[in-house]
Amino acid sequence: MTATQINEIAGRLLAGKRKVLFGTRPMFESFEPYRRPTDDSGAEILIPWNVEALLAQTGYGDIAEVLSFRFAWMHVIDRGQLTGHLIFAQDDGGMFPCP
């Protein structure tokens, strides 16, 4: 994915509207500006460049109340088959997607 594609996606998310029972709502609802997460020792967590580029433009928030990006959820998995992978979001079912 290129930087241009990331910019297009961010633009669509920020400008997009979705229909609800009475009227429309924004496609993306921002809660706070993006800041780089750190681990327990205070070191910055490495984030895939495309995820970081998107969050830098949109901030932390919800996409259509289905997929949520939160600063508090960003951490590196420390055990199991996904050791070293980054958790960066949660869907409406409580699942954490990994890149």
HUKAWO-V837232 format. One record per backbone hydrogen bond with DSSP energy under -1.0 kcal/mol. CO is the residue of the C=O (numbers start at 1). NH is the residue of the N-H. Records with the same first field share a line. If there is no record, write none. Layout:
BEGIN
CO->NH / NH
END
This chain:
BEGIN
2->6
3->7
4->8
5->9
6->10
7->11
8->12
9->13
10->14
11->15
12->16
16->27
18->25
23->20
25->18
27->64
29->62
32->60
37->45
39->42
43->39
48->52
49->53
50->54
51->55
52->56
53->57
54->58
55->59
60->31 / 32
61->69
62->29
63->66 / 67
66->92
67->63
68->90
71->74
75->87
77->84
80->83
82->85
85->77
87->75
90->68
91->94
95->91
END
